[in-house]
């Protein structure tokens, strides 16, 4: 790790002289997920499981001061270590993102706005990437970021219609104080176009859409997964923390919902999370089903699939050694208790029918 830090620092210092001129040439891109973003080399963020070492150099203090300004962007230099001795660097722009986290977090999530990165030494070509950050300093917030990343990995096991994520160690460097480097965990989320492309689908943006417009099987899978992890911070109708795909598979003629942003889930159980006031629960660790009222046969089919995945879900949690053992045990217990409670499927059906949406 020390060797990596020295290499990163050398890369930063060497690039400082040209930083202002080079980054000033980066033009603004539209703040949309729909822009096509591709790796600019054979290096890939999302096809590896190891923690990626990267550096972001920008005006950190001003970024934090102006985090509530949705239009404020900053020149930045992105450096990624592809091996112990090699790196890729690129001038980009960044901006704060996230409605709640921009207000609450001392260090909000970041949108990486990338343009004109076609050189062989660039990290990406064009588009936007979401970087989920640590929110605030401290062990608790580090655990939150690791657990939210873990939810994405669990979701990937349940369905291919889910965002891939790559865990990163980000070295944040203030351009005005280049020797003051601090490092935090975060994770990058796959671009929406990538998600759609690998699933032979396209992204649907329609404000007049509901769960009735979703494929029943895929909707049941999303609703049950969110129920399992205790997540109620989503809505198809308002497209809150939900993306909708339209697959080219002719046998699926309705939308496919994809969930994201899980920091309000009971699985993560962050200190700042609270249930929506419209939902009759007192704590995010309480489960509340928000899906439509599916047929008993469909719910049993999807739940049976989840039960088959249970050993792998638990193994994924158990082997995630970056998360402290006590935190892993709590996460395992939370998921296992879901399966223990619903060992009898009629109990699951009964609980779901009490809160399911009859007119979604």
PLY file of the C-alpha trace (Angstrom):
ply
format ascii 1.0
element vertex 360
property float x
property float y
property float z
element edge 359
property int vertex1
property int vertex2
end_header
0.00 0.00 0.00
2.88 2.39 0.78
4.34 1.77 -2.67
1.00 2.64 -4.26
0.78 5.85 -2.23
4.28 6.93 -3.33
3.47 6.22 -6.97
0.18 8.09 -6.73
1.83 11.08 -5.06
4.54 11.18 -7.73
1.89 11.05 -10.45
0.00 13.90 -8.81
3.04 16.14 -8.32
4.24 15.62 -11.89
0.82 16.49 -13.23
0.21 19.61 -11.14
1.96 22.06 -13.42
-0.28 21.23 -16.36
-3.40 20.55 -14.31
-5.00 23.98 -14.60
-4.50 24.33 -18.36
-5.48 20.77 -19.20
-8.56 20.62 -17.01
-9.73 24.04 -18.19
-10.06 22.56 -21.66
-12.60 20.00 -20.49
-16.03 21.13 -21.66
-19.31 20.56 -19.84
-21.28 17.43 -20.62
-24.97 16.91 -20.07
-25.72 15.51 -16.65
-27.46 12.38 -17.91
-26.85 8.69 -17.34
-27.82 8.04 -20.94
-24.47 9.17 -22.34
-22.39 6.27 -23.59
-19.41 5.59 -21.36
-16.80 2.99 -22.24
-13.37 2.08 -20.89
-10.79 3.90 -23.00
-8.43 0.92 -22.79
-8.56 -2.79 -22.01
-8.64 -1.84 -18.36
-12.11 -2.46 -16.88
-13.69 -1.25 -13.67
-16.47 -3.76 -13.36
-15.01 -7.12 -14.37
-12.79 -7.46 -11.32
-13.48 -8.01 -7.61
-10.34 -6.50 -6.10
-10.39 -3.03 -4.55
-9.38 -0.41 -7.08
-6.91 2.28 -6.01
-7.71 5.68 -7.47
-6.99 9.37 -6.86
-9.17 12.41 -7.37
-7.43 15.80 -7.29
-9.65 18.88 -7.17
-10.59 21.84 -4.97
-11.88 19.73 -2.08
-12.69 22.59 0.29
-14.69 24.54 -2.28
-16.47 21.34 -3.33
-17.66 20.82 0.24
-18.64 24.47 0.67
-20.76 24.54 -2.49
-22.23 21.01 -2.28
-25.81 22.33 -2.27
-25.38 24.08 -5.62
-26.67 21.54 -8.20
-24.98 23.36 -11.09
-21.52 23.78 -9.55
-18.84 21.64 -11.20
-15.09 21.39 -10.65
-12.07 20.52 -12.75
-10.46 17.34 -11.48
-7.74 14.87 -12.34
-8.64 11.20 -12.11
-5.78 8.73 -11.67
-6.32 4.98 -11.48
-3.69 2.38 -10.59
-3.92 -0.49 -13.09
-1.02 -2.32 -11.41
1.57 -1.57 -8.75
3.70 0.33 -11.27
1.21 1.55 -13.89
-1.58 4.08 -13.88
-4.04 5.85 -16.15
-4.83 9.56 -15.73
-7.50 11.79 -17.16
-8.75 15.36 -16.74
-12.47 15.34 -15.96
-15.14 17.40 -14.25
-16.99 16.47 -11.09
-20.07 17.69 -9.27
-21.90 16.82 -6.07
-25.01 14.69 -6.48
-27.77 13.10 -4.42
-30.72 14.99 -2.95
-30.54 13.84 0.67
-26.84 13.11 0.88
-25.85 16.51 -0.52
-27.72 18.05 2.40
-26.70 15.62 5.13
-23.22 14.42 4.22
-20.11 16.51 4.79
-18.73 14.78 1.69
-21.59 14.01 -0.74
-21.58 11.49 -3.59
-19.88 12.57 -6.80
-20.77 12.49 -10.46
-17.70 11.97 -12.64
-18.34 13.88 -15.87
-16.01 12.53 -18.54
-15.44 13.85 -22.05
-12.83 13.52 -24.80
-10.99 10.65 -23.17
-10.04 8.71 -26.29
-6.30 8.59 -25.66
-4.60 5.33 -24.76
-3.73 6.68 -21.31
-7.29 7.77 -20.51
-9.48 5.90 -18.06
-12.82 6.37 -19.85
-14.04 7.81 -23.14
-17.25 9.81 -22.64
-20.15 9.93 -20.22
-20.97 10.06 -16.53
-20.21 7.70 -13.66
-21.59 7.78 -10.13
-19.13 7.57 -7.26
-20.77 6.74 -3.93
-18.64 8.32 -1.21
-18.13 7.87 2.53
-20.60 10.69 3.45
-18.69 11.70 6.60
-15.45 10.65 8.34
-15.50 7.81 10.84
-15.76 4.05 11.22
-19.56 3.99 11.16
-19.73 5.73 7.81
-17.06 3.42 6.42
-19.22 0.47 7.47
-22.26 2.02 5.79
-20.44 2.37 2.48
-19.14 -1.21 2.66
-22.59 -2.59 3.49
-24.28 -0.64 0.72
-21.70 -1.95 -1.74
-22.44 -5.44 -0.41
-26.15 -4.98 -1.19
-25.24 -4.41 -4.85
-23.27 -7.68 -4.83
-26.23 -9.54 -3.31
-28.56 -7.98 -5.87
-26.24 -9.13 -8.69
-26.68 -12.71 -7.45
-30.46 -12.47 -7.58
-30.83 -10.96 -11.05
-28.75 -9.79 -14.04
-31.05 -6.76 -14.15
-28.99 -4.99 -11.51
-26.22 -2.40 -11.49
-22.67 -3.65 -11.13
-20.49 -1.86 -8.61
-16.72 -1.64 -8.11
-15.27 -1.00 -4.68
-12.54 1.66 -4.68
-10.09 3.26 -2.26
-10.12 6.91 -3.19
-7.18 9.18 -2.37
-8.65 12.68 -2.20
-6.13 15.43 -2.93
-6.89 19.14 -2.63
-5.21 21.09 -5.46
-4.36 23.82 -2.95
-2.79 21.37 -0.48
-1.41 18.49 -2.57
0.48 16.85 0.29
-2.66 16.52 2.42
-4.00 13.22 1.12
-6.79 11.36 2.88
-8.18 8.04 1.77
-11.69 6.61 2.03
-13.65 3.69 0.64
-16.28 4.32 -2.01
-17.72 2.50 -4.98
-18.42 3.24 -8.61
-21.78 2.30 -10.10
-22.12 0.98 -13.61
-23.47 3.47 -16.13
-27.14 2.94 -17.01
-26.34 2.46 -20.70
-23.91 -0.33 -19.80
-26.59 -1.99 -17.70
-29.03 -1.82 -20.61
-26.51 -2.93 -23.22
-25.37 -6.09 -21.44
-29.03 -7.03 -20.92
-29.95 -6.40 -24.58
-32.29 -3.62 -23.51
-32.86 0.12 -23.65
-33.65 2.67 -20.93
-37.24 3.87 -20.56
-37.89 7.38 -19.30
-41.63 7.84 -18.86
-43.23 9.83 -16.01
-46.57 8.06 -16.53
-45.55 4.60 -15.46
-46.42 2.29 -12.56
-45.88 -1.25 -11.32
-48.78 -2.31 -13.56
-46.55 -1.48 -16.54
-43.80 -3.80 -15.28
-43.27 -7.45 -16.13
-44.89 -9.30 -13.20
-42.01 -11.71 -12.64
-39.30 -9.02 -12.68
-41.42 -6.69 -10.55
-41.97 -9.43 -7.98
-38.24 -10.13 -7.88
-37.39 -6.45 -7.26
-40.13 -6.03 -4.64
-39.11 -9.19 -2.77
-35.41 -8.31 -2.81
-36.14 -4.88 -1.35
-38.38 -6.55 1.22
-35.58 -8.94 2.17
-33.04 -6.15 2.74
-35.61 -3.90 4.44
-35.60 -1.20 1.77
-38.67 1.00 1.32
-36.85 3.93 -0.31
-38.03 3.21 -3.85
-40.99 3.82 -6.14
-41.71 2.83 -9.72
-44.47 5.39 -10.08
-42.19 8.33 -9.23
-39.13 6.46 -10.57
-37.42 7.10 -7.26
-34.28 4.95 -6.99
-35.64 2.87 -9.87
-34.55 2.66 -13.49
-36.83 1.00 -16.04
-35.52 -1.09 -18.93
-37.28 -2.30 -22.07
-35.71 -5.55 -23.20
-35.44 -6.62 -26.83
-36.63 -10.08 -25.78
-40.01 -10.44 -27.60
-41.33 -12.67 -24.79
-41.11 -9.75 -22.32
-43.42 -6.98 -23.48
-43.42 -4.89 -20.30
-40.83 -2.88 -18.37
-38.11 -4.27 -16.16
-37.48 -2.32 -12.93
-33.94 -2.00 -11.54
-33.32 -0.76 -7.98
-30.38 1.29 -6.75
-29.35 3.44 -3.75
-29.72 1.18 -0.72
-28.37 3.35 2.10
-31.86 3.68 3.62
-32.28 -0.09 3.88
-32.45 -2.00 7.14
-29.49 -4.07 5.93
-27.26 -0.97 5.91
-29.10 0.62 8.88
-27.39 4.00 8.58
-27.80 6.51 11.40
-29.44 9.05 9.10
-32.01 6.67 7.57
-35.65 6.93 8.57
-38.83 5.44 7.08
-41.05 7.49 4.81
-43.71 9.14 6.97
-46.39 7.58 4.76
-45.26 4.08 5.73
-46.47 2.72 9.11
-43.14 1.52 10.46
-40.93 3.13 13.10
-37.50 1.95 12.01
-35.83 1.07 8.71
-34.96 -2.38 10.05
-38.70 -3.21 10.02
-39.71 -4.83 6.77
-42.63 -3.46 4.78
-43.66 -4.85 1.40
-44.20 -2.18 -1.27
-44.83 -4.32 -4.30
-48.14 -4.88 -6.02
-50.39 -7.78 -5.00
-48.96 -10.66 -7.00
-50.49 -14.08 -7.42
-49.65 -16.66 -4.78
-48.06 -18.88 -7.43
-45.72 -16.10 -8.63
-44.66 -15.13 -5.12
-43.87 -18.76 -4.28
-41.86 -19.12 -7.51
-39.72 -16.05 -6.78
-39.31 -16.89 -3.10
-38.22 -20.43 -3.99
-35.51 -18.92 -6.18
-34.39 -16.71 -3.31
-34.24 -19.72 -0.99
-32.01 -21.52 -3.48
-29.71 -18.49 -3.49
-29.64 -18.16 0.32
-26.37 -20.13 0.85
-24.57 -18.01 -1.76
-26.02 -14.78 -0.36
-24.76 -15.66 3.11
-21.39 -16.77 1.75
-21.01 -13.43 -0.02
-21.53 -11.65 3.29
-19.30 -14.01 5.28
-16.36 -13.70 2.91
-16.48 -9.90 2.64
-13.57 -9.46 5.02
-13.25 -5.69 4.61
-16.39 -5.41 6.72
-15.65 -6.02 10.43
-16.73 -9.42 11.74
-19.39 -7.99 14.06
-20.94 -6.07 11.16
-20.89 -9.18 8.96
-22.65 -11.17 11.69
-25.39 -8.55 11.96
-25.82 -8.49 8.19
-25.96 -12.30 8.02
-28.48 -12.40 10.85
-30.69 -9.82 9.15
-30.87 -11.84 5.94
-31.12 -15.24 7.67
-33.98 -14.00 9.85
-35.92 -13.21 6.68
-35.65 -16.82 5.53
-36.32 -18.22 9.01
-39.47 -16.14 9.41
-40.77 -17.25 6.04
-39.76 -20.87 6.23
-43.47 -21.52 5.72
-44.46 -19.77 2.51
-48.03 -19.19 3.66
-46.66 -16.84 6.35
-44.85 -14.84 3.66
-48.00 -14.68 1.51
-50.05 -13.53 4.50
-47.59 -10.77 5.46
-47.27 -9.50 1.89
-51.01 -9.43 1.34
-51.43 -7.11 4.33
-49.45 -4.26 2.71
-49.22 -5.00 -1.03
-50.48 -2.35 -3.44
-53.84 -3.15 -4.96
-53.84 -0.04 -7.16
-50.14 0.66 -7.85
0 1
1 2
2 3
3 4
4 5
5 6
6 7
7 8
8 9
9 10
10 11
11 12
12 13
13 14
14 15
15 16
16 17
17 18
18 19
19 20
20 21
21 22
22 23
23 24
24 25
25 26
26 27
27 28
28 29
29 30
30 31
31 32
32 33
33 34
34 35
35 36
36 37
37 38
38 39
39 40
40 41
41 42
42 43
43 44
44 45
45 46
46 47
47 48
48 49
49 50
50 51
51 52
52 53
53 54
54 55
55 56
56 57
57 58
58 59
59 60
60 61
61 62
62 63
63 64
64 65
65 66
66 67
67 68
68 69
69 70
70 71
71 72
72 73
73 74
74 75
75 76
76 77
77 78
78 79
79 80
80 81
81 82
82 83
83 84
84 85
85 86
86 87
87 88
88 89
89 90
90 91
91 92
92 93
93 94
94 95
95 96
96 97
97 98
98 99
99 100
100 101
101 102
102 103
103 104
104 105
105 106
106 107
107 108
108 109
109 110
110 111
111 112
112 113
113 114
114 115
115 116
116 117
117 118
118 119
119 120
120 121
121 122
122 123
123 124
124 125
125 126
126 127
127 128
128 129
129 130
130 131
131 132
132 133
133 134
134 135
135 136
136 137
137 138
138 139
139 140
140 141
141 142
142 143
143 144
144 145
145 146
146 147
147 148
148 149
149 150
150 151
151 152
152 153
153 154
154 155
155 156
156 157
157 158
158 159
159 160
160 161
161 162
162 163
163 164
164 165
165 166
166 167
167 168
168 169
169 170
170 171
171 172
172 173
173 174
174 175
175 176
176 177
177 178
178 179
179 180
180 181
181 182
182 183
183 184
184 185
185 186
186 187
187 188
188 189
189 190
190 191
191 192
192 193
193 194
194 195
195 196
196 197
197 198
198 199
199 200
200 201
201 202
202 203
203 204
204 205
205 206
206 207
207 208
208 209
209 210
210 211
211 212
212 213
213 214
214 215
215 216
216 217
217 218
218 219
219 220
220 221
221 222
222 223
223 224
224 225
225 226
226 227
227 228
228 229
229 230
230 231
231 232
232 233
233 234
234 235
235 236
236 237
237 238
238 239
239 240
240 241
241 242
242 243
243 244
244 245
245 246
246 247
247 248
248 249
249 250
250 251
251 252
252 253
253 254
254 255
255 256
256 257
257 258
258 259
259 260
260 261
261 262
262 263
263 264
264 265
265 266
266 267
267 268
268 269
269 270
270 271
271 272
272 273
273 274
274 275
275 276
276 277
277 278
278 279
279 280
280 281
281 282
282 283
283 284
284 285
285 286
286 287
287 288
288 289
289 290
290 291
291 292
292 293
293 294
294 295
295 296
296 297
297 298
298 299
299 300
300 301
301 302
302 303
303 304
304 305
305 306
306 307
307 308
308 309
309 310
310 311
311 312
312 313
313 314
314 315
315 316
316 317
317 318
318 319
319 320
320 321
321 322
322 323
323 324
324 325
325 326
326 327
327 328
328 329
329 330
330 331
331 332
332 333
333 334
334 335
335 336
336 337
337 338
338 339
339 340
340 341
341 342
342 343
343 344
344 345
345 346
346 347
347 348
348 349
349 350
350 351
351 352
352 353
353 354
354 355
355 356
356 357
357 358
358 359
